[in-house]
Amino acid sequence: MGKYGTNLTGFGAFEGGVNSDKGAPLVSTNSAGETALLFGPAALREIQAGVANGDFAIPPDAAGDTITEENQLPYWTFTDINSAGAITAAIVTDSGAGSGNVLRFTIASGTLTGKSVTLTRYVPIPSSASRSFSFYAEASFDNATNSTQAAAQLTCQFYQADRTTTTGTAFSSTNTLFSNLVTSTGITAPDVFAVSPSLSNTTAPADAAFLKVTITIATVATQSAIRTIDLTEVRITNGSSGLILTDKSTPTNSPAFIINDSGTLSIGDGGGLGALDVGNASVLEGTDSVSLQATDIEALGDFRVTGYSNLEGSALSRYDKGGSADATTITTAGTYYALTNAEATFAPQFIGQRWLLTYTGYASLNTTTIQYAFVRADVTDSVNTQIDVLGYGRADNFGTSGRGGTVAVTKVWVADSTSVRKIKLYGTTQTTNGLTLSLAYTQITAFPIG
């Protein structure tokens, strides 16, 4: 039988696993049965999620005690910047965590503003002179005390091989514990998911060898009570410039590809039929077809399809209402009253999405006095709170009761939210109180255009 290592720390000439200096298994030589693992939890975590002990499976020597310089958290450095022990961290067991552990930060009551601690880790990354790789960190928090008096920050910074010289631009996400953290993610307290907010600086510089991940817990006001928050995991997500996809049914075909090059996202079938280019053009060419099934296409720009004649997707939907009639009494002339049946509901898919909003109708007044009616088109929320005024249409009655004219508005509106919105109509009359404004043959349309 060969010799594989030792159950003692370090390497040796005895059979057994390879362990870290803290005794945690890194490589196991036990292959007995379905539960045998080749790698230990820290090694598995770095392979699968990019950060050794990023799930805190390996506790310090004194497992439940406060992390200090003498009781270090394996593969991490905890630094008390200026809190003088008022902000602490310790491993606690949590059956809801995959590793069974979370890292709990505790801020003592009365801790003054401007105090902080950090948790840091240098993550090795592949160097690339052609800058082919991008990286960003994600951190998940849980069980936070609902408070605006403390903050959590996730920061990433590339470093050269000496782990002293920075390169590139740092990128970070800062959230208040706990209000802004919830608002920015849309997740209800106490569960928090903090991710680096922008991909603009995540492409690794050519001279980068490490990505330093820093978790900062800081006070932004004097603490009126004890605050806690659990850090459940930290991981690294990375990507390259292209993805090659082997043909599932006919592997002898050339692979398909998705490549990002010179500001254009190209999707090709690998067989020479062409590619779908998402860039700055809007040309549809070719004779073959491709179907895109998507539920969320955000701000990709214009489409150029080369080699395909049909582009179909489920991301854009049309909302309309046609043929409705309505009437409202104008109690006070000059005041707008809702035409309650004249509305169409739509749902933007992302902030900044452009919508073509239109309406047409025939508006009339029940008076022989010469005057006119106005019909105003608004964008409202689901409970009819005004968000924007699209425009006005005017109809003259020319002194004949029941006579009127066509009213219409067309406008491109830019979505302010992904919440439900309405295009809703309101009417008024020129001078006479108590008149009835009637609206007929209405067509209301909300159509997404980009």
N, C-alpha and C positions, 0 to 999 in steps of 0.2 A: 504494500500500500504506500502510495506517495505521501509526502508531507505537505500540508496545505497552509499551515499557519499556527495560530495559538488562540486560546481563549483569554490569555493574558493580553494586556494592552500592547500595541505595537506588533511587529512581526517576530516570528521565532521559528524554531525547528520542531514544533509539535503540531499534532493534528488538532483541528478545531477551526472556529471562525476567526475572521479578522475584525478586531474591535477598535474603536476609537480610544483616545487616551482617557476618556471618561467611562469606558467600559461598554459603551453602546455598540451593538453589532453593526458592522458595515457590510461584510460578506460572510455568508454562512456556507459551511460544507455539508450541512445536513440536508439530505434529499429524501427523507423518509415521508412518503405520503403526500396527500393533496394539500396539506397546510404548510408544507416546507417552503421557505422563502430563500431566494438566492441572495437578495440584498436586504439590508436592514432598513428601518424606517427613514433614517436621515438620508441614506443614499437613494432610496426609492423616491423620496420627496424631491431631491435635486434633479433626478432624471425625469420625473413625471411633471413636476410643477415649477422647476427652475430654481428653487430656494431650499437649501439643506435645512431641515428642521423648521420649515416654514409653517408647519401645522403644530409645532411645539410638542411632538410626540416624545422627544428626549428631554426630560427635565434636568435641572441642575443637580449637583450632588445631594443637597438638602432639598428634596423635591418640592415641598410646599412652602419653603421659606422665601423671604424676600430676596430678590435677585440683587447681588452686590458684586464687588470686584472679587471677593473671596468665594462667592456662591454664584458663579457665572452660568448664564443660559448657553448651552452648547451651540456653537456656530453663530452666535449673535453677541453684540456688545451693547450693554445697557450703560448709559451715561446720565448721571444727574447733573444737568447743566448748572442750575442755580437754586434748586428747590430745597436743598439742605435736608433731604429725607422726607419732605412733605408729600412728594409724589413717588409712589413705589410701584413695583410690579412683582407678581408672583404667579407661578403655575397653579391652576386649580383644576380639579377634575370636572368634566362636563360630559354627560352621556350623550348629549346632542351633537358633539363634535366627533368627526371621524376618527381622530387620533385619541379621543378620550380626554384631551387636555385643551385648555385655552389659557391665554396670558392675560391676567386681570391687572389693569392699572387702577390704582386708588389714589385719589387726591384728598388730603386731609381738610376738614372744615377749618376755615380761617386762613387758608393759604392765600397769600397776596397775589395780585395780578402780575403777569410777566414772568412767572416761574414755569420751568419746563424740564422734561427729560426726553431722551432720545433712545431709540432702539435701531441699531444699524447692522447692515450685512453687505459685504462686497460679493457680488454674484459674477462669476467668470462668464464672459461671452466670447463667441468666435470673432476674431478680428477679420476685417474685410476691407481691403484697399478699394474695392469697387462699391463699398457701402451697400451691401446687399441685404442687410438684416436690420430689423427694427425690434425694439424691446420696450415694454412698459410694465410697471408693477401694479398689482391689484391687492387691496387689503380688505378683509371683511371683519366688521365689528358686530358685537351683539350685547344685549343686556346693558345698554347705556342708561345712566341716570339722565332723565330729561332735564336739561339745563342749558342755558346760554352763557354760562360763566366759565366754560372750559372749551378747548378746541383740540381736534385731532388733525394732523397733517401728514400726508404721504408725499415724499419727495424722491425723485430719481436724478442721479447725476452720473454721467460717464466719466471714467478715469482711465489714464494710461496704465501701462503694466506696473509702474512703480507704486500704484495706489495712493499717490500723493498729488500728481498733476491732473487737474481736471481738464476735460475736453468736451466740446459741445455745450449746449445750454440746458440747465437744470429745468425740470418740469415737475409740478406738484399739484396737489389737491388739498385745500384746507376747508374744514367743516367744523361748525360750532356744535358742541355737545349740548343739546341734541337738535335744536330746531332747524338750523340751516342744513344739517346733515340729512335730515328727513326730507326737507323741501327739495333739495337739489337732486335727490335720487328717486323721489316719489315713493319710497318705502316707508311704511308705518313704523314708528318707534316700538320696541327698542332695537329692531334689526337694521343694520346699516351695511351698505356695500360702498366702499370708497374706491374709485378708480382714477388713475391719472386722467385729467380732464381733456387733454388735447393730444392728438398724435403728431403735432407739428414738429416736435423736437425729438421724436423717439427713434429716428433712424440713427444707428450707431455711427459715430465718426470713424474715419479710416484708421485712426491711431488708438481707438478705444479697446481696452482689454477687460474692463470690469464695469459693471453698473452697480453703483452704491445705492442701496435702498435705505431710506431713513423714515422711521415712524416717530413723530413728535407729539407728545401730549403736553399741552400748555394751558395756563390759566389766562383768561382775558378779563377777569374781574376777581375781586376777593370772594372766596368761596363761602357761601352762607351755610353749606352743609357738606357732608362727605359725598364725593362723586366717584363713581366707578364706571368702567367700560371694559369689555372683554374683547381682545384681539384674537379672532378665531383662526385666521390664516393669512399668510402673505405668499403671493405667487407671481411668477413672471410669465407674461405672454409674449411670444416672439413670432415674427413672420419674415418671409423672404420675398423677393420680387416676383416670384411666379409659382404656380401650382400646376403640376402635371397629373393628368387623370387618365389611368389606363381604361381601355374599353372593357366593360364588364362581360358582355356576351361574346364579343369577338376580339380576343386579346391580340390577334395578329394585326388588327388595325393600328395605325399610329395613334398615340395618346392625344387626347384633347388637352387644352391648356387655358389657364387664366394668367395673364401677365400684365403688370403695371409698368409702363415704359413711357418716358417723356410726357407725363401728364395724361396719358391715355390708357384706359383699362380695356384690354382686348381679351375676348373669349373666342377660342377657335376650336374646331372639331378635330383638327389634326389630319384630316383627309384632303385638305386643299380646297374645300368648299368655301372657305372664307372665315371671317371673324366678326364678332360683335364688338365694335369700338365705342366706348363711352368717353367722349372728349368734347371737342368744340365744333362738331359738325352735326348736321341734321339731314343726312341723305340716306335713303333706303334704296339699296341696289341688290340685284341678283334674282335668282329664280327659286332657290331652296328656302325652306322656312325653319324658324326656330321659335319655340314657345318658352317664354319666361314666366314662371309661376312664382310670384313674390307677394308678400304682404306688406312690405315696407321698402320703398325706394326713396331715399332721401338725398336731395341736392346733388345728384350725380352729374348734372349738366345735360347737354344735348346728346342725342344718340346718333351714331353713324353705324349702319348695318351694311357690311360688305359681304356679298355672297348670299344674302338672305332677302326675301321679299315680304316677309310677314313677321311682325313683332307683336306678340300678344302677351298681356299681363293682367294680373288681378289686382295690381296696386292702385289703379285709378278707377274710381266709380263715379257715375253721374247721378245727381239728385235733381228731381224736378217735380213740379205739380202743375197740372194743366186743367183748364176748363172750370175752375172754381169761381163762385160768385159770392159777394159779401156786401154788407151795408153797415154803416155806423152813423149815429147821430152826432152832429158837430154842435155840442152844447155851447161852446164858446168859439166864435170865429177866430182863426189864427192859431188855435191850439190843435195839436195833432192827436187823433184817436186811432187806436189799433183796429185794423181790419182783421179780425181774429182768425178767419179762414185763409187769409192770404199770407202764407208763410211756407217755407220749405227748410227742412233740417238737413244739415250735412256735417261731416266729421273730418277735419283736416288730419293728415297723417303725420305731419311734422311742422314745427314752427318755421315759417318762411315759405311754406308751400303756396303757390299762386293759384287763385280760383277765379274763373270767369263767372261773374254773377250777373244775371239778367232778369228783368221782368217786363211784361207788356200786359195791358188791360184796357178796358173801356170804362172811363169814369164819368158819372153824370150826377146832377143835382135836381132835387124836386122843387124848383122855383122858376117863376117866369121872369124874375129880376135878372138882368144881365150881370153875370159875374162868373168867376171861375173857381175850380177846385185844384188843390195840390195833393199829390200822392207821393209820399216820401218812402224811400227804401233804406232800411237799416240792417246792419249786422248786429245780432244780439246773442246773448248766451241762452242756455236752455230755459232760463226763467225770465227771459225777455228784457234783461238789463242791456241797455244800449252800449255797444262797443265801437261802432263806426257808422257814419252816415254815407251811404253810397251815392245818393243823388235824389233829384226831384223830377216829377212829371207834372205837366199842367194840362187841364182840360177845360175849355170854355163851353158854356151852355147856350150862348147867343139868345137868351131870353125865352127859351122853350124848356118847360119842365120835362125832365127825363132825357133831355138831349145832352150830349157831352162830346168826348173825343178820346183819342188814344193817349195813354200815358205809358212811358217806358223809361228804363234806366239800364245801362250796360256799363260795368266797371270791372277791372281786374283788382282783386283784393288779396292782400298778403296775410296769411294766417298768423295770428298772434299766439296761438295755443293749439294743442291737440284735443282740447275739450270740444263738446258738441256746440255747434253754432247754427244760427238761423239767418236766412234772408227773410225779413218781415216787413210788411207794408203798413203805413199809417196815413190817414187822410185828414184834410181840413178844408174849410171854405174861405172865400175872400173876406166877406164882411158880415153876413147874416147869421145870427145865432139860431140854433135849433133845426137847421137843415139836415136832410139825410143825404149822405154821399153813398152812392151805389157803385160797386166795382164788379164788372162782368168779363167773361172770356179771358180770364187771367192765365198767363203762362209764366211760371217762375222756374229758373234753372240755375243750379250751382254745378259748375264743371271744373275739375282740376286740370290745370294746364302746365304744371311744372313744379 
